[in-house]
Amino acid sequence: MSWVELQPVLCQVGILAILALSLNVLCGLTGLLQLGHAGFYAIGAYTAGCYAIYATVPALGWCNLIPAAAAGMAAAALCSLVIGLPCLRLAGDYLAIATLGFAEIVRLILTNAELPGGRMFPGETIGGPTGIAFTEFPGQVWPGQEHYSAEYATLPVIWLGVGVTYLFLLNIKRSAIGRAFLCIREDEIAARTMGINVPRYKLLAFLLSAAFAGLAGALFFHQQLRINPGNFNLLKSIEVLLIVVLGGMGSLTGAICAAFLLGLLPCLLRHLDLSGVAFLPAILQKPLSEYSMLLYALLLILLTRLLPNGVFAMHELPTWLRPRPKTSPRRKAKAPEGRKP
Amino acid sequence: MQDFLFYLVSGLCIGSIFALVAVGYTLVYGIIKLVNFAHGEFYMVGAYASFGTYSLLPSSTSPWLAIPLMVLAGGTAGAAIAGLTERVAYKPIRRSGRLAALLTAIGVSFLLQNLFAFFSQARPLQYPTEPHGSVGEICQRTVLLGTDGLVLIRFAYIGAAVLFCALLWYLVLRTRFGRAMRAVSQDADAATLMGIDVDRVIRHTFLIGGGLAGVAGTLIALQGVTEPMMGFLPGLKAFVAAVLGGIGNIAGAVVGGLLLGVIESLAVWAGVPTGYKDVAAFVILILVLVIRPQGLLGRVTRVKV
């Protein structure tokens, strides 16, 4: 596999990792099941797309990515308030379904709504089933910038985004906020008794999660330069959820590792082929990549049964890699006192 | 005004289908508190089974014999796949929490969709309408209602919903098994102590729910297409219907299903663009969850320590 072939795959892995990290705040740390993550991802991507169409300043070059990403994050966070506030009273399955409904609403609106093309595509519309493409400009927009390309989200930029997200969320996890999240996950009533403002923290978790999903969306737009509502269907939400479950609910490192695993899986499968295997019936003789959806589904079922805590459980390192404390407090207590070594 | 009548009747027809599927949702939820995401897939399997039956029958079979046979096959297949799913996927994780159950249900739903997509090459199937008097042609016949033609077979949806809901009402409220079902839904542990075989009740509940979904899928596919993803949206909408009526409540599911069908249809009549028709269901879902989470006919339950 060559580097040219691997590079876009690694970009995808990075975006998946940001998505999984952000979902992990909500699902893993706070224990709120969310099936509509693709909705926030879509909002981020479309906001960045609209920024690119309406407000790009070509002279700024890659600096355009900053307002685009900020706008994407802000829009996603705002929408998370719209869905988060009414859903605060819901728990468990109901919340999952409500967020799923929200993501479907977003997708259906994006499929049906069309915006004017602005000065970039005068007389045309953007959006709708074909989405936004920022690759060919029919009108002469900027003199001297005919070959302008907004492909700013290169591999290092995306992985920089992963690093920032990881460190930010790791600090959240290790702060009082993170402990409050975990407490809500373990027992909401107990958390309330301990004086934790449950609705406020739930809303905060929603906000954080949506904002970083928006970042992932903005990066996705600037990597692909063409997006359509099909990129943000339920399958995407499920894929991200699967990554979180595989990595371990609440483990940020686990989420990145699992994103690698699942992101590279289709790429590896493409190189395996069952079409020459003689003993298989004709209908099964297909390239393995066609099996990947089946594999995802099976993986989800088997994982919840065999590995309910994921690979990393909720820790940042798996048990066998964690440094052992020199002396456990229990042994210390048992040691006879007053004896010299 | 005649337009209104057309949309109302057509909403009631599609609402009957939602009701049939929603009843299965609500039965399963009432008994094991599981949102069975795979329920829409039972509907899809039913449609495929009836198509299979259709292609096995000799072409000289009278459609008036073929259609009931196909509905029967669809129902049986829906029940069979529901029973199998319960045995293989849900039973082993029944004690391991709701998150695991929900994730498994999503996994099963995706597995079934993709299995059918894999083996059917994702080609939508449709009943041929060619020779006059064949199954496909009969199911496309329309009746003029106002100015629009309503497909005649849609009235069978209402008929099926009435028939099966009456049977279910009898089963749940008038038989020994129904009493066991109600007992398990109130308190499974106490029901075990009373000598009720809870496993058997759960199994049979899945069979009933899957059978109803299979019948609904068959009926829809008679005048539409049969494809692997066909169960996804109706499944979600049926869930909305079940929540709307109060999940766990059978009468609520029927009322919710009919209401949802009518609302969707009247939204189109009132000028909502058809592309946004599906948005209506989800907006209703979120509104219901916010304003009255227990649903129209549900009762409030309080979480206690």
Interface residues (C-beta under 8 A of the other chain):
Chain A: L33 L35 I83 P86 C87 R89 L90 A91 G92 D93 Y94 A96 I97 A98 L100 G101 F102 E104 I105 L108 I109 T111 N112 I189 L234 I238 L241 V245 I283 E290 Y291 M293 L294 Y296 A297 L298 L299 L300 I301 L303 T304 R305 P308
Chain B: V35 A89 P92 I93 S96 R98 L99 A100 L102 L103 T104 I106 G107 V108 F110 L111 Q113 N114 L115 A117 F118 F119 F232 L236 F239 V240 V243 P273 G275 Y276 D278 V279 A281 F282 V283 L285 I286 L289 V290 P293 V303 V305
